Amino acid sequence: MEVRTVEFAGSLFEAGAPLPGDLPQVAFSGRSNVGKSSLINVLLRRTRKKIARVSATPGKTRSLNFYLVNDRFFLVDLPGFGFAKVSSRIRQSWKTLVEEYLLGEPKLRGVVHLVDS
């Protein structure tokens, strides 16, 4: 598939908040710093001018980040699970956000789960 247009469509910080659109979605999950944001940048051919923010510090993705591709579907960058330099309260809020999204989003068509070795 040719990637013609990509735009950051928005972030979701809390469960129950409205999503940025009504198109099919593919989410990327995995532990903190496994490379979810980096993979999204590579798939979207955005290795020089990154669209998904990448960090060496675990826990930088703190929301569900939606990237609109070719005005047809969203790639969704999920917060990582595992180590993050944040309070247990914040980690719990991320857990709730991700669980409610994965279990309840009718437009979610697939999940790419990354595993490091």
PALUM-537867 format. One record per residue: residue in three letters; x, y, z of N, C-alpha, C, O, CB in turn; chain. Coordinates in steps of 0.05 Angstrom, whole numbers. Glycine has a CB too. Example, Ala and Ser with C-alpha at 12.3 -4.5 7.8 and 13.67 -1.06 7.14 Angstrom:
 mivex     nu     nv     nw    cau    cav    caw     cu     cv     cw     ou     ov     ow    cbu    cbv    cbw kekol
   ALA    264   -114    156    246    -90    156    264    -66    156    285    -66    169    226    -89    181     A
   SER    257    -45    142    273    -21    143    258      1    157    268     23    161    282    -12    114     A
% end
This chain:
 mivex     nu     nv     nw    cau    cav    caw     cu     cv     cw     ou     ov     ow    cbu    cbv    cbw kekol
   MET     17    -24      0      0      0      0     18     25      0     37     27     15    -19      0     24     A
   GLU     11     43    -17     26     68    -18     15     87      4     -9     92      5     24     81    -46     A
   VAL     33     98     20     25    118     40     27    145     27     48    156     22     43    116     66     A
   ARG      4    157     21      3    183      8      1    206     29     14    226     26    -20    185    -11     A
   THR    -17    202     48    -20    223     68    -21    211     96    -32    190    101    -46    239     63     A
   VAL     -8    225    115     -8    217    143    -11    242    159      2    262    154     18    201    151     A
   GLU    -29    241    179    -31    264    197    -37    254    225    -51    234    229    -52    284    188     A
   PHE    -26    269    244    -33    263    272    -61    273    276    -67    296    272    -12    278    292     A
   ALA    -79    254    285   -107    261    287   -116    268    315   -137    279    319   -124    238    277     A
   GLY   -100    261    335   -107    268    362    -99    247    382    -90    225    375   -136    273    364     A
   SER   -102    254    408    -95    236    430   -120    232    448   -137    249    450    -72    247    446     A
   LEU   -120    209    460   -141    202    479   -128    197    506   -111    179    508   -158    177    470     A
   PHE   -134    214    526   -121    212    552   -137    198    573   -126    189    593   -114    240    561     A
   GLU   -163    196    569   -180    183    589   -201    166    576   -212    172    555   -193    204    608     A
   ALA   -208    144    590   -228    125    580   -254    140    577   -262    156    594   -230    101    599     A
   GLY   -269    133    556   -295    145    552   -295    171    536   -316    180    527   -308    150    578     A
   ALA   -272    183    532   -270    207    516   -275    200    486   -270    178    478   -243    221    519     A
   PRO   -285    219    471   -291    213    443   -266    209    426   -245    222    431   -307    236    430     A
   LEU   -267    190    408   -245    184    390   -244    205    367   -264    218    362   -247    156    379     A
   PRO   -221    208    354   -219    229    334   -233    223    307   -233    240    290   -190    234    328     A
   GLY   -244    199    304   -258    193    279   -272    166    280   -270    152    299   -238    194    256     A
   ASP   -286    160    258   -302    136    257   -292    117    235   -308    105    220   -332    144    252     A
   LEU   -266    114    233   -254     97    213   -242     72    226   -238     72    250   -232    112    197     A
   PRO   -236     51    210   -223     28    222   -196     35    235   -183     54    227   -218      7    200     A
   GLN   -188     19    255   -164     24    271   -147     -1    274   -158    -23    276   -171     36    298     A
   VAL   -121      3    274   -102    -19    280    -84     -7    302    -72     13    299    -85    -28    255     A
   ALA    -83    -21    325    -68    -12    348    -42    -26    351    -39    -49    343    -85    -15    374     A
   PHE    -22    -13    363      4    -24    368      8    -25    398      8     -5    412     27     -7    354     A
   SER     13    -49    408     17    -53    437     43    -67    443     56    -78    425     -7    -70    449     A
   GLY     51    -66    468     76    -78    477     87    -64    502     76    -44    511     97    -78    455     A
   ARG    109    -75    512    121    -64    535    132    -36    529    135    -28    506    144    -82    545     A
   SER    139    -21    550    151      5    547    177      2    532    193    -16    537    156     18    575     A
   ASN    182     20    513    207     21    498    212     -4    480    235    -10    474    230     25    516     A
   VAL    191    -18    472    195    -41    454    198    -32    425    208    -47    409    171    -60    457     A
   GLY    189     -8    419    192      3    392    166      8    377    166      8    352    209    -16    376     A
   LYS    144     11    391    118     15    379    118     41    361    111     40    338     96     17    400     A
   SER    127     63    373    127     88    358    147     87    335    141     98    314    135    112    377     A
   SER    170     75    339    190     72    318    179     56    295    183     63    271    215     59    328     A
   LEU    165     34    300    153     17    279    132     33    264    130     31    239    140     -8    291     A
   ILE    115     48    278     95     65    264    109     84    245    100     88    222     78     80    285     A
   ASN    131     97    254    146    115    236    156    101    212    155    112    190    169    128    252     A
   VAL    167     77    215    178     62    192    155     54    173    158     57    149    193     37    202     A
   LEU    134     43    184    111     35    167    100     58    151     91     55    128     89     22    184     A
   LEU    100     82    163     89    106    150    111    121    134    106    142    123     77    124    170     A
   ARG    134    109    132    157    120    118    163    148    128    168    167    112    151    121     87     A
   ARG    164    151    154    170    176    167    195    173    185    194    180    208    146    186    184     A
   THR    217    163    173    241    158    190    257    183    193    271    186    214    258    137    177     A
   ARG    256    202    175    271    227    178    254    248    194    263    258    214    279    239    151     A
   LYS    230    252    184    212    271    198    191    254    212    170    248    200    199    291    178     A
   LYS    197    246    236    180    228    251    152    240    258    150    263    265    193    219    277     A
   ILE    132    223    255    105    232    262     98    222    290     86    236    306     84    222    242     A
   ALA    107    198    297    102    186    323    127    193    340    149    187    333     97    155    322     A
   ARG    122    206    363    144    215    380    158    191    392    146    172    403    134    233    403     A
   VAL    185    191    391    202    169    400    219    179    423    229    202    422    219    157    377     A
   SER    223    163    443    240    171    466    255    147    477    246    124    475    222    183    488     A
   ALA    279    152    488    294    131    501    285    126    529    293    107    541    324    139    501     A
   THR    268    144    539    258    141    567    231    126    567    213    134    553    254    169    580     A
   PRO    229    104    582    204     89    583    181    106    593    185    122    612    207     64    600     A
   GLY    157    103    582    134    116    592    128    143    580    112    158    591    136    119    621     A
   LYS    140    150    557    135    176    545    108    177    530     96    198    529    157    183    526     A
   THR     99    155    519     73    154    507     53    150    529     51    129    541     70    131    485     A
   ARG     37    171    535     19    171    558    -10    172    550    -28    176    567     25    194    576     A
   SER    -15    168    525    -43    170    515    -45    151    491    -25    140    481    -51    199    507     A
   LEU    -69    147    481    -73    133    456    -70    155    434    -85    174    433   -102    119    454     A
   ASN    -50    151    416    -45    170    396    -54    159    369    -46    137    361    -14    177    395     A
   PHE    -70    175    355    -83    166    330    -70    180    306    -67    205    306   -113    173    331     A
   TYR    -62    164    286    -50    174    262    -67    166    238    -71    142    233    -20    163    258     A
   LEU    -78    185    224    -96    181    201    -79    175    176    -62    192    169   -115    205    197     A
   VAL    -84    152    163    -68    144    140    -86    144    115   -107    131    115    -56    116    144     A
   ASN    -78    160     95    -93    162     70   -123    168     73   -139    161     56    -90    135     55     A
   ASP   -130    181     95   -158    187    101   -176    163    101   -200    165     97   -169    207     80     A
   ARG   -164    139    107   -179    114    105   -179     98    131   -199     84    137   -168     96     84     A
   PHE   -158    100    148   -157     85    173   -137     98    192   -121    116    184   -148     56    167     A
   PHE   -138     89    217   -120    100    238   -100     78    246   -108     55    249   -136    110    262     A
   LEU    -75     86    251    -57     71    267    -57     83    294    -56    108    297    -27     70    254     A
   VAL    -58     66    315    -61     76    342    -37     67    359    -32     43    362    -88     67    355     A
   ASP    -22     86    369      1     81    386     -8     80    415    -17    101    426     24    102    382     A
   LEU     -7     57    428    -16     54    456      7     58    475     30     54    468    -28     26    460     A
   PRO      1     67    500     22     69    520     33     41    525     18     21    525     11     81    546     A
   GLY     59     39    531     71     14    537     64      5    565     57     21    582    101     15    534     A
   PHE     67    -21    569     62    -32    596     89    -42    607    107    -48    592     41    -54    596     A
   GLY     91    -43    633    116    -50    646    128    -26    659    114    -10    671    135    -63    626     A
   PHE    154    -23    656    169     -2    670    163     25    658    163     29    634    199     -8    668     A
   ALA    157     44    676    154     73    669    159     89    694    150     81    716    126     79    656     A
   LYS    172    111    691    178    128    715    155    146    721    156    170    719    204    145    710     A
   VAL    133    133    729    109    148    737     97    135    762    104    112    769     88    149    714     A
   SER     78    148    774     65    138    798     47    114    792     39    110    769     49    159    813     A
   SER     42     98    812     24     75    808     -4     84    800    -18     70    786     23     57    833     A
   ARG    -13    107    809    -39    118    802    -40    123    772    -60    117    759    -45    144    818     A
   ILE    -19    135    761    -19    141    733    -17    115    717    -31    112    696      5    159    726     A
   ARG     -1     96    726      0     70    712    -28     57    712    -35     45    691     20     51    726     A
   GLN    -42     59    734    -69     47    735    -88     61    715   -104     48    703    -80     49    763     A
   SER    -85     87    713   -103    101    694    -97     93    665   -115     91    648   -100    132    697     A
   TRP    -71     89    658    -63     79    632    -75     51    627    -86     45    606    -33     78    629     A
   LYS    -74     34    648    -84      7    645   -114      8    639   -124     -6    621    -79     -9    672     A
   THR   -129     24    654   -158     27    649   -163     37    621   -181     27    607   -170     46    670     A
   LEU   -149     58    613   -152     70    586   -148     49    564   -165     46    546   -133     93    582     A
   VAL   -126     34    566   -119     14    545   -139     -9    545   -148    -18    524    -91      4    549     A
   GLU   -146    -19    569   -164    -42    571   -192    -34    559   -203    -50    544   -168    -51    600     A
   GLU   -202    -11    566   -228     -3    556   -228      1    526   -247     -5    512   -237     23    570     A
   TYR   -206     12    516   -203     15    487   -202    -12    473   -217    -17    454   -178     31    480     A
   LEU   -185    -30    482   -181    -56    469   -206    -73    470   -213    -88    451   -158    -71    481     A
   LEU   -220    -72    493   -244    -89    496   -270    -77    486   -289    -92    480   -247    -95    526     A
   GLY   -270    -51    482   -296    -38    475   -297    -23    449   -318    -13    442   -303    -21    496     A
   GLU   -275    -20    435   -275     -3    411   -285    -19    387   -271    -37    377   -247      8    406     A
   PRO   -308    -13    376   -319    -29    354   -304    -25    327   -306    -43    310   -348    -22    349     A
   LYS   -290     -3    324   -275      1    299   -247    -11    299   -232     -9    279   -273     31    294     A
   LEU   -239    -23    322   -212    -35    324   -212    -61    307   -227    -79    312   -205    -42    353     A
   ARG   -195    -61    286   -194    -84    268   -171   -103    274   -172   -126    265   -192    -75    240     A
   GLY   -152    -94    289   -129   -112    295   -110    -99    315   -110    -74    319   -114   -119    270     A
   VAL    -94   -116    327    -74   -106    346    -47   -119    338    -45   -143    335    -81   -113    376     A
   VAL    -27   -102    335      0   -112    330     15   -111    357     20    -89    367     15    -95    308     A
   HIS     21   -134    368     34   -135    394     64   -140    390     72   -161    379     22   -157    412     A
   LEU     81   -121    398    110   -123    395    122   -136    419    115   -130    442    122    -95    390     A
   VAL    142   -153    414    156   -167    435    186   -163    430    196   -168    407    149   -198    436     A
   ASP    201   -154    450    230   -151    447    243   -177    457    231   -193    471    240   -126    462     A
   SER    268   -180    448    282   -205    457    309   -198    469    324   -216    477    286   -224    433     A
% end
